[in-house]
Amino acid sequence: MIIKQSDMEQTGIVPFDQYELPSFPVDIFPNWLGQFVLSVSDASQTPTDASGFAALSVLSTALSKKFLIRPFTRGSWTELNNLYTVVIMPSGERKSVVHNAFVWPVIEYEKRKRKEALQDKDSDSDEDGSMPRFIADDTTPEKLIGLMKKNNERMAVLSSEGGLFEMLDGKRYTTTPNLDVYLKSYTGDYLAVDRMGRPSEVLNNPILTIGLFVQPSVLQGLPDRLADRGLFGRFLYAKPRSMRGKRDVTPKEIDEHAAQKFYASITAMMEFNPKYPIQLSLSEEAQELFLAFLKEQEESLNNDLAFDFMTSWTERLPAHLLRIASLLHAAEQFELGEDVLGDINRIISLDTIERVLGTIQYFVDHALAAFGCIKSDEELESAKYLWNVLVREGKQDYRKQYIWQKTKGKFARVERLDTAISILRQRSYLDIETDCSKPGRKALLIRLNPKAIELFDPYRSKRASVNQAERISLPKEIVKG
């Protein structure tokens, strides 16, 4: 199975306050972009995850609505190429340095286009808000709709802060914001807004890019309605390990050659404006490989309880991967920073798909960690409670039905028990097997990890003292009675 949390034999147990996560696979990028990602990461002394995600967001900003991908020769499945990404980093981790390094060519391009537009209008102000825009930051859904309407129904919300999530949570406004523009602009769905006291606004094919850096506290306790409507499932997540205390304090500069190449390539992408989106497809070998992945992915969705609490994300994982593949393929075409309209290769190679499929475990592990942030403290405490119950019972194997009977007073609904089991499994405290020993409906067997019991058994000392008392020899007179 491709999508699977590592087995207990292969992975150390992850404490409740810690995740062991892989680093961003920079080698998925074409050489010119990978060099810039590494250079920014080294100069800022930040994890490669931050620069890698910023690179993906800028590619999406520059290329969205210009390409789409139809993976298979047969069928009608097509995907756009815009991405929603979020990097979870604490305060003081130099998020702004990374963010500014990557959005710089887009901002410079926007400034140039606005200056040209003002010259055409023979004006020095933008009172009617008609000047070109490509990036927004702190904006309400209503304002975002207006910006997209004036800018070819295309926009990027890029920010080094988490204001968007604070707004969606209702923390910054008294009314609950409308999610429709964020939901429909991921897939380019028709959006019509008719409100009392405001002109009607219609977006026929809105395309949005979101690239955010947020602090963990911004995500904690977000309302269930965001997950219920599938917003969380539209994001790719990174939760890099902090480099605080491990940084090389020697001053470093971003490599000038890598920066110039990056600037020229992103500018060429921004200038590139085909009349219609260019359709990309997979080579025959790439189609076979991606189809094999889809079959294993579907099986994992059907059988893997560990992913029940992030269903909307796992359902969209194939779409995420195709979008990344289309961006990487297009980025390869712009390596020289030139107009390539007549030379676009429309076939995505087997090598590109292999590189993208190689990122699966990275994105799965980081999504699990991010959902751990999003999930409320109550659910994490429930997982700890369940672990204590299982350890206190003193067995290694349990049927799920037995556990439910023991804990339903706490969990009330079996879905809450499933979530607690999922958290424990994801952290390698336990594993799940199907019990086929009896005919009829197959029961789930919960098997505790012996290493986890050894490391995190809160009752071990108590049991040890009891066992020691049982081994003490009785006086002979008592034995004789």
Phi, psi and omega in degrees: 000131184286312184268100184204131173295138187306142180297159184298328182291338186255347188231137174290155179289136181260117177301163185296338182254021185209144173233135172262108189238148178288158176276158183298134181280085185299336184291357175287338185278153168299159190305315184298325181277321177300321178297320180291319178302312180294323181293316178295317179299318181289316182293324182269351184052054177237160179297149178297340178301318183297311180290322179298316179289323176298322178296316178298318181295321180289322174301316179297319178299316186279334189246350183297145182071007179250342178222154165218163184234130173246100192294323187245145179299320176264155179090171185245010183293123173228151177231146172281185183235017176272150183235151167247123181228152175215131176251127184259110182219140178293169177296146177084011182262015173068037178298319184296325180299314180293313181304312183295324181297326185269327181277350184309308182295330178290317179296317179297322178294319179296317179300317182295318180293323178291322178295317178296320180294320178295322177295321178295325179277351185055051182217162178242016179220164181237057185295327182270003178065027184265358181291150181300139175225143177235337182232137170236161181231272182269096185217148176277162177303320181296317179292324179297320178300316179296318179297318181293322180298326182273353186229055175058029178057036184220134182201158174235130172258102182241129184205148174269009178229170185256033183301327181299314180291326176296322178291315181295333179282350181082011182284338186254350182223153183284336180256155180283123182294156178275127182274349193303320183295327179283323179289313186280335181279356172281325184249002178073031183277148178304135180224121176239128182242117178237111182233147176298133176081004180224148176296148177292145179230133182233130173242120184277323183213065184287135179232123184237140168250137174234126175223109188235148165248125183227155173277150181306324183297334180294327184271339186292128176075020176299146186296150181298334184297332178293322177284321183299328180268004173084012182294316181298328181291346181273353184259148162263142188239146169225133177231075186291154176288139180295142175260007181301131181085354181237007185283149170276112188277358176296124182301137180224152178251152172292134181306123186296318180296316179296321180294317180296319179296317178298312181300313182295320183290315179294321177298319178297322177295319179295324180287336185287114183222081177294153181297321177231154178302137180277128182272123176258154177218167180270146172296165182301317179295321179293323177299316180298316180294317182291325177295320177298319176299315182300321180295316178291323177299315181296320178296319180294324178295328184280332190243344192264103181295335184298341184255009182300324187276001175225042185303315185297330179285313182295327177298328184264000182304315177302321178295318177304314184294320178296320179296318177298316180301318181293323178292317180295318179297315180295321181298327178296331182286341186254019186300329182271358179068033183241167175288119187243020187309318183275355186240015182294124172279120186267003182250121178277128190280165174300321180300317180296316180294323177297318179296319181292316179296335177291350179269356188304309183298324177301307184293324178296310183298318181288327176295319177299317179295319180294317178294334173295327175289316183295321182297147185288159176301329180300319181290323177294320177295327177295322177295319176298318178300314181298318179300316180298321178298313183295319180291321180298327178295333174083011179251168178255331182243137179221145166278143182300322181299322178296316179297319180299318179296327181283334191239001186295339174294331179274315190270336177068313179237144183295335178298326179289324175296317179301320179296316179297318177297319180299316180297316180294322179292317181299331179265008176067026171283334182207170175227166184235132176231160175264125181275109181256017185286341182235149179290166179092205183298131183283131179269152176270130179254123179262121184241119181286146177282118181304326180293323178293321178298318181296321184275325189230055176253101183290349184253007187297314183295324180293317180293325180296319179293323178295314180296323179295320178297323180293334182273352180289129182291139177280150175303149184299323182294329178287321179299320180289339178080000000 
